[in-house]
C-alpha cells in the first residue's frame, strides 16, 4: 500500500510537471494575442490621422475622437505601454488643430497632451522628443515658466542634432527671448549653429516665416552660397504673399 501511495504521488507530480509548462505556454500565447490585438487597435487609431496630417489635411473632430477612443481601448489592454501613450498624446495634439488657435477647446486638448507627455517622461526621462513636444505645447499655450525653460534646455541638450527639435527650440526660444534667462539664450544660439550646419535652407525658411531673419546675419556674411539660398527663399515668400 505504501508503494502504491508513492506511485500515485509520483504520477501526480509528473503530470503536474507536464501540465504546468503547457499552462504557462498557453497563458503566454493568450497574453501575446492580447498585446497583438492592442497593437492593432493602437496603430489603426493613428494611421488614418497620420496620413491626413502628412497631406496637410486637418482631420475632423469626430474622426479624431473615434481614434482616441480606439486607442484608449488598446490602453486598457496594455496600460503601461509608452508607445500607446505617445500615440494618444499625438492624437490630442492633432485634436487641438481642429479648433481655433488659443481657443478654450484647443487649449484643453493641448493640456491633455501635455499631461500625457509629463507622464511619459516618468517612463522615459531621456527621450528628447517628449521634451520637444512639451516645448511646442507650452509655446502654443504661451507659458514661458520654469517647466518651459527646463524643456527647452533638455530638448536642446539631449538631441542637439534632431532636426525637428532644432526648429521647435529655435522658434520658441527666439519668440520668447524676453522671458528666458541668459543661459537658455546661449543654448538657443548653439542650436541655431547646429541647424544652420545641418539644415540651412529649412532654417532660413523658418527664420523668414517666423520673423527672426535678423538672427541669420552672422551666417550670411561672407557666405555666398547661404546668401543665394536666403534670397531664393525671400523671393519665394514674397510670391506667396502676392
N, C-alpha and C positions, 0 to 999 in steps of 0.2 A: 504493500500500500504506500509505503514511504517513497519507493522508487516511482510509483505511478504519479504521486503528487509532484515529485521533482520533474518528471517528464512533462506533466501538464503545465507547470510553471515555466519550464524551458520553452515549450511550444508557444505559450502566450508571449514570452519575451521576444522570441524570434519573429513572431507575427507583428508585434509592436515595432520592432526594428525595421521590418519591411514596410509597414503601413506608414510610419512616421515620415520617412523621406518622400513617399508618394503624396502625403498631405501637404508637406512643405512645398513640393513642386507645384501641386495644384493651387495652393494659396498664392504662390509667386506668379503663376500663369494668370490667375484672376486679377491680381494687383496690376500686372503688366497690361492686361486688357483694359483695365480702368484708366491707366495712365495714357494708353494709346487713344482711347476714346476722348479723354480730356484734352489731349494734344490736338486731336482732330477738331474739336469744338473751338479751341483757342485760336488755331490757325485760320479756320474758316470764318471766325468772327472778325478777323483783321484783314484778310487778303483782299476782300472786295473793297473795303475802305481804302486800303493802301493803294490799290490801282487807281482809284479816283484822285487821291492826293497827288500821285505821281503825274497824272494828266492835268493837274491844276484845276480839278473839279471839286468844289466844296461839297461833301456828302450831305444829304438831307438829315435832319434831326431824327426822324423816325427810324431811318436805316441805321444810324449810329446807335440809337438806344437799343435796337434789336441786337446789334453786335455786342454791346456792353452786357446785355442780359445773357447772351450765349456764353460770353467769356466768364461771367460770374458763375454760371453753371459749371464750367470747367474748373474754376477755382474751388468750388465745393468738393470736387473730387481730388484736388491736389492743391490745397490752400496755401502751402508754403513755397510754391514754385515761383521763383523770382522772374522767370521769363513770362509767365502769365500775368504777374503783377505789372511788369513793364509794359506789356501789351495793353492792359487795362488803362494804365496811365496815358499811353499814347492815344487811346480812344477818347479819353476825356479832353486831351489837348485838341484833338480833331473836333470834338463836340463844341469847344469854345469858338471855333471858326465859323460855326453855323449861326452865331449871333453877332450883333453889332459890337465892335471893339469897345471894351470898358463898360459894356452893359452889365446889369446885375447877373444875367444868365451866363454871359461869357466869363465873368469873374468867378461865379460859383463853380463852373466846370473846371476852370484853371486851378482853383483851390482844391478840388477833389484830386486832380492830377498831382498837385504839389504835395498833398498828404501821402499819396502813394509813393512818390519819389523819396520822401523823407523816410518812409518805412523801408523802401528798397535799399537805402544807404545803411540801414542797420544790418542788412543781409550782405551787402557788397559795398563796404565803405570806400573802396579804392576805385570804383567804376566811374571814370571821368564823364561818361555820357550822362549819368544821373545828375552829377553836379552841373553839367552844361544845361540840362533841362530845367533845373531849379533856377539857374540864371535867367533863362528865357522866360520862364513863367513870372518870376519876380519883376522882370523888366516890363512885361505886359501889365502887371498889377502896379507898376511904378513904385516899388518898395525897395529903396536903397538902404536897407537896415543891416544889422550885423550878419544875418543869415545870407543876404546877398553878397556882402563883402567876402565872407568865408567861401561861398560857392564860386565866386569869380576867381579867387586865389586857388582853390582846389582844382577847378576845371583847367586852369592855366598850368599849374604845376604838374598835375597828373598826366596831362596829354597835350604838351605844347605843340605837337605836330599833327594833331587831329584837325582836319580841315573844317569840319562843322563847328567844333568847339572854338577854333580860332575866330571865326566870324561872329559867333554868339558873344564871345568875350569882348572882341573889338567894338562891335556895335553898342553893346550895353555899357562898356567902360567909357567910351567917348561921349555918349549921350548923357551918362550920369556923372561926368567928370567933376562937377562941383560937389558931389555928395560922397566921393571916395577919398581915402587917405593917400598920402604921397607914395607909400609903399605899394599900394594896389595900382596906382597910376604907372609906376615903373613896370609892374607886371604886365599891364595893358600894352605899354610901349614895346616890351620884349616880344609879346605875342604878335604885334604888328610886324616886327622884324621877321619873325618866322613866316608869317603869312605872305609877306612880300617876296620871300625866297621860294616858298612852296607853291603859292597860287597867286601870282602878281595880278594877272588880268581880272580874276574874280574879286580880288581885294580892292583893286582900283574901282571896279564897277560898284562894289558895296559902298566905298567911301563917297563916290559921286551921288549915288541914290540916297544915302543916309545923311548927306550934308556935312561930312567932315573931310573933304578933299584936301583942305589945308594941311592935314597931317601927312600927306604924301610928298610934300615939297622936298624934304631931305632925300627921299629916294629917287626923285625925278631929276634932281640937279646933277648934271654931268652924265646922265644915263640916257642916251638917245633912244635905245630900244624901249625903255619904260615910258619915255615921253611920247613915243609913237602910239603905244598902247593906250596911254591916257587920252590923247587927242582923239583916237578912234572911238573910245568908249564915251567921251564927252559929246562927240557928234551924234553918236547913236542915241544918247539920252535926249539930245535936243530934238531929234527927229520924232521920237516917241511923244514928246510934249506938244509938237506942232499939230 
